[in-house]
Amino acid sequence: MPDLVPTDEETRHERLRIARDLHDTVAQRLASLGFALDATIADEAIPPDRKRSLREIRFQLREIVEELRDEILALRSDRSSSIEEWLRDRLALEVDWNTIDSLDIDGRGREELQYLLLELLQNAISHQGISRVRIEELTMSLTANYFDTTGLRSKRESNLPSFGRVGLHERLIRLGAHLEESEGGFVIRWKMY
């Protein structure tokens, strides 16, 4: 008799497939709808009272997109692994992680941080040719230093593409943190409340 209960690996693959399908279909269509709505709101011929109504609809659409994005991140999340392991599985990069004091991050913040680090490190691999990163974790900050095969890597240029800065900035806001570029990497600092 066949085993009807899926394995952990099968479940993980199915969750990733669903997340990918949601991102590639529903999320893209909602984003396109939002851009069309933005263009309509910017039209000088639209009366101010109609623009107010359209802005309310746009705000509701933004909330729906955020909820969908949260669900997609939750489907992609693998909470059984550390952030370090999660990054190693996704990057062609040696990751040295040194925890001095643990960050106090909830599940949603952890997912945001994972994808923020992934984007920053993918950019550094592509634009600066790094082969290794050393990350130091403190209670209120993460410091990353880039290395290539010759040693510590100095910053050649910003590793943040201009279009990517918007998405990174949004993630940082959701994390309650800010990003500082350093000579050989970056620092993410959490704001104290």
C-alpha positions as CSV (number, residue, x, y, z in Angstrom):
1,M,0.0,0.0,0.0
2,P,1.5,3.4,-1.0
3,D,2.3,6.0,1.7
4,L,-0.3,8.7,1.4
5,V,1.4,11.1,3.7
6,P,3.9,13.3,1.8
7,T,7.5,13.5,2.9
8,D,8.9,16.7,4.3
9,E,10.8,17.2,1.1
10,E,7.6,16.7,-1.0
11,T,5.8,19.2,1.2
12,R,8.6,21.7,0.9
13,H,8.6,21.4,-2.9
14,E,4.9,21.8,-3.1
15,R,5.0,24.9,-0.8
16,L,7.7,26.4,-3.1
17,R,5.7,25.6,-6.2
18,I,2.6,27.3,-4.7
19,A,4.6,30.4,-3.7
20,R,6.2,30.6,-7.1
21,D,2.8,30.3,-8.8
22,L,1.2,33.0,-6.6
23,H,4.2,35.3,-7.3
24,D,4.2,34.7,-11.0
25,T,0.5,35.1,-11.5
26,V,-1.6,36.8,-8.9
27,A,1.1,39.0,-7.4
28,Q,2.2,40.2,-10.9
29,R,-1.4,40.9,-12.0
30,L,-2.1,42.9,-8.8
31,A,1.2,44.9,-9.2
32,S,0.2,45.7,-12.8
33,L,-3.2,46.8,-11.6
34,G,-1.6,49.0,-9.0
35,F,0.6,50.7,-11.6
36,A,-2.4,51.3,-13.9
37,L,-4.2,52.8,-10.9
38,D,-1.2,55.1,-10.1
39,A,-1.2,56.3,-13.7
40,T,-4.9,57.0,-13.6
41,I,-4.5,58.9,-10.3
42,A,-1.8,61.0,-11.9
43,D,-4.0,62.0,-14.9
44,E,-4.7,65.7,-14.7
45,A,-8.2,65.2,-16.2
46,I,-9.5,63.2,-13.2
47,P,-11.4,65.4,-10.7
48,P,-10.0,65.6,-7.2
49,D,-12.9,63.9,-5.5
50,R,-12.5,60.9,-7.9
51,K,-8.8,60.9,-7.2
52,R,-9.5,60.6,-3.5
53,S,-11.7,57.5,-4.1
54,L,-9.0,56.0,-6.4
55,R,-6.4,56.6,-3.7
56,E,-8.5,54.7,-1.2
57,I,-8.8,51.8,-3.6
58,R,-5.0,52.0,-4.2
59,F,-4.4,51.8,-0.5
60,Q,-6.7,48.8,-0.2
61,L,-4.9,47.1,-3.1
62,R,-1.5,47.8,-1.4
63,E,-2.8,46.1,1.7
64,I,-3.9,43.1,-0.3
65,V,-0.5,42.9,-2.0
66,E,1.2,43.0,1.4
67,E,-1.0,40.2,2.7
68,L,-0.2,38.1,-0.4
69,R,3.5,38.8,-0.1
70,D,3.4,37.7,3.6
71,E,1.7,34.5,2.5
72,I,4.3,33.9,-0.3
73,L,7.1,34.5,2.2
74,A,5.5,32.1,4.7
75,L,5.2,29.4,2.0
76,R,8.9,29.9,1.1
77,S,10.1,29.9,4.7
78,D,12.1,27.0,6.0
79,R,12.1,27.7,9.8
80,S,13.9,24.4,10.5
81,S,17.2,25.9,9.3
82,S,19.2,28.9,10.6
83,I,19.5,32.1,8.5
84,E,23.1,31.1,7.8
85,E,22.1,27.7,6.5
86,W,19.2,29.2,4.5
87,L,21.7,31.6,2.8
88,R,24.2,28.9,2.1
89,D,21.5,26.8,0.3
90,R,20.8,29.8,-2.0
91,L,24.1,31.4,-2.7
92,A,27.3,30.4,-4.4
93,L,29.2,32.0,-1.5
94,E,31.1,30.9,1.6
95,V,29.2,32.3,4.6
96,D,31.0,32.7,8.0
97,W,28.4,33.6,10.6
98,N,29.6,34.7,14.1
99,T,26.9,35.1,16.7
100,I,28.0,37.3,19.6
101,D,24.5,38.2,20.8
102,S,21.4,36.8,19.1
103,L,19.0,39.1,17.3
104,D,15.5,39.1,18.8
105,I,13.5,38.6,15.6
106,D,10.1,37.0,15.2
107,G,9.1,34.7,12.3
108,R,8.0,37.5,10.0
109,G,11.0,39.6,10.7
110,R,13.3,36.6,10.2
111,E,11.8,36.1,6.7
112,E,12.3,39.7,5.8
113,L,15.9,39.6,7.0
114,Q,16.6,36.4,5.0
115,Y,15.4,38.0,1.8
116,L,17.1,41.3,2.5
117,L,20.4,39.5,3.1
118,L,19.9,37.3,0.0
119,E,19.4,40.4,-2.2
120,L,22.3,42.3,-0.7
121,L,24.7,39.3,-1.1
122,Q,23.5,38.4,-4.6
123,N,24.2,42.0,-5.6
124,A,27.7,41.8,-4.1
125,I,28.4,38.5,-5.9
126,S,27.2,39.9,-9.2
127,H,28.7,43.4,-9.0
128,Q,31.8,43.0,-6.8
129,G,32.8,39.4,-7.4
130,I,32.9,38.4,-3.8
131,S,33.5,34.8,-2.9
132,R,33.0,34.9,0.9
133,V,31.1,37.0,3.5
134,R,31.7,37.2,7.2
135,I,28.6,38.2,9.2
136,E,28.7,39.2,12.8
137,E,25.4,39.1,14.7
138,L,24.8,41.3,17.6
139,T,21.6,42.1,19.6
140,M,20.8,45.2,17.5
141,S,22.9,44.8,14.3
142,L,24.4,42.6,11.6
143,T,27.7,43.5,10.1
144,A,28.8,41.9,6.8
145,N,32.4,42.0,5.4
146,Y,33.0,40.9,1.9
147,F,36.0,38.9,0.7
148,D,37.3,37.7,-2.6
149,T,40.0,35.2,-3.2
150,T,42.7,37.8,-2.4
151,G,41.3,38.8,1.0
152,L,39.1,41.6,2.4
153,R,37.3,43.4,-0.4
154,S,37.1,47.2,-0.6
155,K,34.0,48.7,-1.9
156,R,34.3,49.6,-5.6
157,E,30.9,51.2,-6.0
158,S,27.5,50.9,-4.3
159,N,26.4,47.3,-4.4
160,L,22.7,48.5,-4.4
161,P,21.2,49.0,-7.8
162,S,19.0,52.1,-7.9
163,F,15.8,50.1,-8.7
164,G,16.7,47.6,-6.0
165,R,17.1,50.3,-3.4
166,V,13.3,50.8,-3.2
167,G,12.6,47.2,-2.4
168,L,15.5,47.1,0.1
169,H,14.2,50.3,1.8
170,E,10.7,48.8,2.1
171,R,12.1,45.6,3.7
172,L,14.2,47.7,6.1
173,I,11.2,49.8,7.2
174,R,9.2,46.6,7.9
175,L,12.2,45.3,9.9
176,G,12.5,48.6,11.8
177,A,16.1,48.8,10.7
178,H,18.4,50.9,8.5
179,L,21.3,50.0,6.2
180,E,24.7,51.5,6.2
181,E,27.2,50.7,3.5
182,S,30.7,50.2,4.8
183,E,34.1,50.1,3.1
184,G,34.0,46.3,2.8
185,G,30.4,45.4,3.1
186,F,27.3,46.7,5.0
187,V,25.8,47.0,8.5
188,I,22.1,46.6,9.3
189,R,21.1,48.3,12.5
190,W,17.8,48.0,14.3
191,K,16.3,51.1,15.8
192,M,15.9,51.2,19.5
193,Y,12.4,52.1,20.7
